[in-house]
């Protein structure tokens, strides 16, 4: 895999995904009850 992709871009992408995961987790804990990535808004 080395050489085929820019290492800095790879790291940036990983950091971006990590940020998304963290923000999703924070959203789930603070705003709406979400379990395992499934939002429970559909339930009455």
Backbone as CSV, one residue per row, in Angstrom:
resi,resn,N_x,N_y,N_z,CA_x,CA_y,CA_z,C_x,C_y,C_z
1,UNK,0.838,-1.200,0.000,0.000,0.000,0.000,0.879,1.259,0.000
2,UNK,2.075,1.149,0.572,2.963,2.306,0.639,3.400,2.726,-0.759
3,UNK,3.435,4.034,-0.992,3.862,4.520,-2.289,2.693,4.742,-3.219
4,UNK,1.612,3.967,-3.052,0.468,4.120,-3.945,-0.392,5.301,-3.517
5,UNK,-0.331,5.659,-2.235,-1.126,6.771,-1.731,-0.242,7.711,-0.923
6,UNK,-0.608,8.964,-0.932,0.136,9.959,-0.165,-0.083,9.708,1.319
7,UNK,0.986,9.465,2.081,0.852,9.149,3.512,0.115,10.252,4.270
8,UNK,0.389,11.513,3.916,-0.258,12.621,4.617,-1.761,12.612,4.351
9,UNK,-2.129,12.323,3.104,-3.557,12.277,2.783,-4.209,11.129,3.539
10,UNK,-3.492,10.012,3.633,-4.026,8.846,4.337,-4.292,9.199,5.798
11,UNK,-3.322,9.851,6.420,-3.472,10.252,7.827,-4.623,11.238,7.967
12,UNK,-4.706,12.184,7.040,-5.778,13.185,7.103,-7.137,12.501,7.008
13,UNK,-7.219,11.490,6.134,-8.478,10.785,5.964,-8.854,10.034,7.241
14,UNK,-7.859,9.391,7.844,-8.105,8.651,9.088,-8.551,9.613,10.189
15,UNK,-7.886,10.762,10.283,-8.252,11.748,11.295,-9.672,12.249,11.048
16,UNK,-10.022,12.454,9.781,-11.351,12.934,9.442,-12.397,11.909,9.861
17,UNK,-12.149,10.645,9.551,-13.100,9.591,9.923,-13.231,9.509,11.436
18,UNK,-12.104,9.679,12.132,-12.127,9.636,13.585,-12.982,10.775,14.126
19,UNK,-12.822,11.953,13.526,-13.612,13.115,13.948,-15.094,12.851,13.745
20,UNK,-15.426,12.236,12.604,-16.831,11.925,12.316,-17.376,10.957,13.357
21,UNK,-16.592,9.915,13.653,-17.020,8.928,14.649,-17.242,9.595,16.002
22,UNK,-16.313,10.471,16.386,-16.416,11.140,17.683,-17.639,12.043,17.728
23,UNK,-17.879,12.793,16.651,-19.020,13.707,16.641,-20.325,12.918,16.657
24,UNK,-20.345,11.789,15.939,-21.545,10.944,15.947,-21.790,10.393,17.341
25,UNK,-20.722,9.957,17.997,-20.864,9.413,19.345,-21.358,10.495,20.302
26,UNK,-20.790,11.695,20.180,-21.203,12.802,21.044,-22.668,13.140,20.778
27,UNK,-23.043,13.162,19.506,-24.425,13.452,19.138,-25.356,12.428,19.767
28,UNK,-24.978,11.175,19.674,-25.819,10.106,20.214,-25.993,10.210,21.716
29,UNK,-24.923,10.591,22.423,-25.010,10.626,23.878,-25.745,11.878,24.347
30,UNK,-25.650,12.975,23.579,-26.210,14.239,24.057,-27.620,14.480,23.525
31,UNK,-27.826,14.240,22.239,-29.084,14.650,21.640,-30.131,13.541,21.637
32,UNK,-29.970,12.570,20.767,-30.997,11.550,20.621,-30.463,10.196,21.053
33,UNK,-31.311,9.351,21.583,-30.886,8.020,22.003,-30.583,7.139,20.791
34,UNK,-29.311,6.805,20.617,-28.943,5.936,19.498,-28.178,4.742,20.038
35,UNK,-28.514,3.571,19.528,-27.847,2.363,19.997,-27.249,1.632,18.800
36,UNK,-25.949,1.436,18.825,-25.288,0.686,17.763,-25.443,1.322,16.405
37,UNK,-25.613,2.645,16.365,-25.707,3.332,15.089,-27.133,3.403,14.563
38,UNK,-28.049,2.704,15.213,-29.441,2.774,14.767,-30.172,3.829,15.583
39,UNK,-30.809,4.771,14.884,-31.547,5.785,15.631,-32.939,5.248,15.959
40,UNK,-33.394,5.575,17.156,-34.639,5.005,17.658,-35.807,5.969,17.473
41,UNK,-35.660,6.925,16.540,-36.707,7.926,16.361,-37.960,7.321,15.742
42,UNK,-37.811,6.176,15.085,-38.961,5.580,14.409,-39.954,4.981,15.397
43,UNK,-39.480,4.661,16.597,-40.389,4.073,17.573,-41.279,5.144,18.187
44,UNK,-42.543,4.838,18.431,-43.475,5.799,19.009,-43.151,6.100,20.468
